[in-house]
Amino acid sequence: MSAAEVDAAITAMMAGNGEANAYLMAFAETDAAWGVALELLGAGGSSPTCQFYAANMLHAKVSRHWRSLAPPQRGELCAALFALYDRVACGGARLETAAQHRFCLLTAALCARCGANDAAGFAPLIRRVLDCASAAAAASSGADVTAALLLSLDMAAALPEAAGLADLTGDQREALQLMLAQAQTEIFGFLQYALLDAAPVHAASPCA
């Protein structure tokens, strides 16, 4: 089933087509769904409904079928989603609000599944979020900058939920919560500077 066929099936399902709904539910359980959903999520021409459905499908598969992926496939999926995060943060791709929220939950869950068995395992994603927020705040004011910072906040909010998928002890979970609280404080600071159009000097932009 191609991405175009899935897109058409989603449209039909939203119009009340029960057969399309059953078809999509069956397709979501297949191995092909990984790649098709990722393609739809990252495609610039996908509708908000399609983006949300694709993100939701991937989130469900990461939560339930992660072990069915071979290690190379896991690495490719992680790289593709992190690259999409960078594109959205840098304005190279757009996700509507509901799809973006689901995408953040998906990426955070993926981080947990990728072997984050302690608080430090989440550090690369947290660092990525902060780097993108810092670069956005340092760029200029405007809708694009605000959108990038809100994406960072959305991702920071998604990480605590994803932490439940990781095998953390009480101390490790407490350490992660501290990391997330510090990250959220920094992002709010970047947002304040951006809104005031008085951004300080930050690290080099990951969008370069």
DOVOTI-617922 format. One line per field, with one value per residue (C-alpha): x, y, z; residue number from 1; residue in one letter. Coordinates in pm, 1 decimal. Layout:
REM residues N
X	(X  ...)
Y	(Y  ...)
Z	(Z  ...)
vexfi	(NUM  ...)
bafi	(A  ...)
END
This chain:
REM residues 208
X	(0.0  149.5  147.0  -101.0  -335.6  -317.7  -382.1  -691.0  -807.9  -774.2  -986.3  -1247.7  -1245.0  -1301.0  -1601.5  -1753.8  -1634.5  -1627.6  -1437.4  -1158.2  -1138.9  -1110.4  -850.9  -638.1  -659.7  -534.7  -262.0  -138.1  -37.1  189.2  563.9  502.5  311.9  636.0  772.3  441.5  343.5  686.6  654.8  311.5  425.2  719.0  545.1  484.8  159.3  -8.5  -329.0  -340.2  -565.7  -322.4  -26.7  -205.3  -309.5  45.2  195.6  -64.5  2.5  375.8  325.0  112.1  368.1  658.5  460.8  348.5  570.1  913.5  1071.3  959.3  1206.6  1562.8  1835.9  1925.1  1558.5  1537.2  1837.1  1692.3  1360.0  1531.5  1744.9  1444.2  1230.3  1510.6  1579.6  1209.8  1218.5  1509.0  1322.1  1010.0  1212.7  1402.0  1091.1  1163.3  849.6  511.5  297.2  -46.2  -100.6  -261.1  -16.4  278.1  169.8  140.5  473.2  640.9  489.4  609.9  966.2  989.6  857.0  1112.7  1385.0  1268.3  1260.6  1607.6  1776.0  1722.9  1742.3  1862.7  1809.9  2125.5  1972.5  1729.1  2002.1  2068.3  1704.4  1681.4  2000.9  1859.3  1541.4  1740.4  1974.3  1679.8  1505.7  1827.1  1883.3  1524.8  1545.2  1874.0  1741.1  1473.0  1119.3  814.4  569.6  833.1  1046.9  750.4  638.3  985.2  990.8  641.1  757.9  1040.2  792.4  567.2  857.8  968.4  612.5  602.2  918.5  776.8  503.4  757.8  975.2  715.1  826.6  1184.9  1311.0  1400.5  1456.9  1306.5  1635.8  1676.6  1323.0  1386.1  1703.3  1511.3  1238.9  1505.5  1659.4  1318.5  1232.3  1561.5  1501.7  1151.5  1285.2  1547.6  1291.6  1057.6  1354.4  1428.6  1061.6  1066.0  1377.8  1225.3  900.7  1094.7  1319.7  1624.9  1784.4  2126.3  2412.0  2355.9  2511.7  2552.6  2227.3  2152.4  1966.7  2284.5)
Y	(0.0  331.0  657.9  800.4  504.8  542.1  915.3  842.1  579.1  827.5  1077.8  809.0  701.8  1058.8  1072.7  774.7  487.7  184.1  -30.1  227.6  228.1  -150.4  -142.2  114.0  -75.6  -388.8  -199.5  -40.2  -386.6  -455.3  -391.7  -165.1  77.0  199.6  348.4  469.1  650.5  812.7  926.4  1078.4  1252.3  1418.8  1501.6  1871.7  1820.2  1595.2  1724.3  1792.0  1487.9  1269.6  1399.7  1327.9  980.1  898.8  1022.2  829.8  512.7  537.9  611.8  299.6  89.0  221.7  145.2  -205.0  -338.0  -189.7  -531.4  -640.0  -397.2  -507.7  -287.2  -120.8  -30.4  114.1  334.5  452.8  540.7  734.2  926.0  1007.5  1137.2  1343.5  1489.5  1576.1  1745.1  1960.0  2046.3  2151.6  2350.7  2527.4  2605.2  2351.7  2149.9  2223.8  2019.3  2131.8  2161.4  1820.5  1642.0  1822.6  1718.2  1356.2  1379.2  1499.2  1211.4  975.3  1110.0  1106.8  749.0  652.8  799.2  578.5  269.2  337.0  212.1  505.8  299.4  588.9  963.0  1028.2  832.8  1117.5  1381.3  1385.9  1462.3  1722.3  1881.6  1882.1  2052.3  2318.9  2379.4  2433.3  2661.4  2858.0  2898.7  3013.2  3270.7  3402.9  3436.4  3705.9  3765.6  3650.5  3367.5  3116.9  3175.3  3148.2  2827.8  2674.7  2761.9  2622.6  2302.1  2283.0  2329.5  2062.1  1818.3  1898.6  1831.8  1498.5  1358.1  1285.3  1067.5  880.2  820.6  569.5  344.3  336.2  109.1  373.6  344.4  601.8  792.8  786.3  910.2  1192.5  1287.4  1293.3  1513.5  1758.8  1763.9  1830.1  2106.2  2280.6  2241.9  2388.9  2686.0  2750.8  2726.0  2970.1  3206.5  3172.8  3240.3  3553.6  3685.5  3610.9  3787.7  4087.6  4073.0  4085.8  3745.0  3695.1  3505.8  3129.8  2816.4  2761.3  2686.6  2321.1  2464.2  2582.4)
Z	(0.0  -106.3  86.8  -165.2  -111.9  264.8  231.6  20.4  269.5  556.5  363.9  298.9  663.8  779.2  545.6  727.8  509.9  737.4  489.1  474.3  854.4  866.9  589.6  773.8  1101.8  928.8  745.7  1069.4  1193.0  893.2  866.3  566.8  788.7  947.4  627.2  485.1  805.2  825.3  462.9  524.7  842.1  671.5  343.4  303.6  115.5  371.3  527.4  904.6  945.6  754.7  955.6  1280.8  1170.3  1059.1  1387.7  1585.0  1385.3  1447.1  1816.8  1851.9  1667.2  1875.9  2191.8  2090.6  1812.1  1872.7  1923.2  1576.1  1418.8  1347.8  1503.7  1169.9  1114.7  1463.9  1396.7  1065.2  1229.3  1510.0  1260.4  1039.0  1325.9  1478.0  1132.4  1096.6  1437.9  1319.1  996.4  1185.5  1438.5  1160.5  955.5  681.3  757.2  912.7  1148.2  1263.2  1639.2  1701.1  1470.6  1630.3  1977.7  1867.7  1686.6  2005.7  2203.1  1930.4  1926.9  2305.2  2316.2  2055.3  2274.1  2560.4  2337.7  2196.8  2511.8  2745.0  3063.0  3275.8  3288.8  3086.0  2798.5  2741.3  2742.9  2363.5  2283.0  2560.5  2428.3  2076.1  2198.2  2381.9  2086.7  1851.2  2101.4  2154.5  1781.0  1728.5  2006.1  1871.1  1515.3  1524.2  1635.2  1441.6  1395.9  1280.3  1588.1  1824.0  1650.4  1692.2  2061.6  2114.5  1944.7  2199.6  2484.2  2336.1  2320.3  2675.1  2793.7  2607.5  2763.8  3112.7  2961.2  2750.0  3055.7  3166.8  2880.2  3007.2  3282.0  3538.9  3910.8  4145.7  4165.0  3785.9  3734.6  3981.9  3795.1  3466.8  3616.6  3729.2  3380.3  3225.8  3473.0  3395.6  3021.1  3044.4  3243.0  2974.5  2692.6  2867.4  2896.0  2522.7  2444.8  2660.3  2484.8  2142.1  2223.6  2350.9  2041.8  2267.4  2231.3  2392.5  2229.6  2226.3  2086.1  1711.8  1530.9  1441.0  1139.7  971.4)
vexfi	(1  2  3  4  5  6  7  8  9  10  11  12  13  14  15  16  17  18  19  20  21  22  23  24  25  26  27  28  29  30  31  32  33  34  35  36  37  38  39  40  41  42  43  44  45  46  47  48  49  50  51  52  53  54  55  56  57  58  59  60  61  62  63  64  65  66  67  68  69  70  71  72  73  74  75  76  77  78  79  80  81  82  83  84  85  86  87  88  89  90  91  92  93  94  95  96  97  98  99  100  101  102  103  104  105  106  107  108  109  110  111  112  113  114  115  116  117  118  119  120  121  122  123  124  125  126  127  128  129  130  131  132  133  134  135  136  137  138  139  140  141  142  143  144  145  146  147  148  149  150  151  152  153  154  155  156  157  158  159  160  161  162  163  164  165  166  167  168  169  170  171  172  173  174  175  176  177  178  179  180  181  182  183  184  185  186  187  188  189  190  191  192  193  194  195  196  197  198  199  200  201  202  203  204  205  206  207  208)
bafi	(M  S  A  A  E  V  D  A  A  I  T  A  M  M  A  G  N  G  E  A  N  A  Y  L  M  A  F  A  E  T  D  A  A  W  G  V  A  L  E  L  L  G  A  G  G  S  S  P  T  C  Q  F  Y  A  A  N  M  L  H  A  K  V  S  R  H  W  R  S  L  A  P  P  Q  R  G  E  L  C  A  A  L  F  A  L  Y  D  R  V  A  C  G  G  A  R  L  E  T  A  A  Q  H  R  F  C  L  L  T  A  A  L  C  A  R  C  G  A  N  D  A  A  G  F  A  P  L  I  R  R  V  L  D  C  A  S  A  A  A  A  A  S  S  G  A  D  V  T  A  A  L  L  L  S  L  D  M  A  A  A  L  P  E  A  A  G  L  A  D  L  T  G  D  Q  R  E  A  L  Q  L  M  L  A  Q  A  Q  T  E  I  F  G  F  L  Q  Y  A  L  L  D  A  A  P  V  H  A  A  S  P  C  A)
END
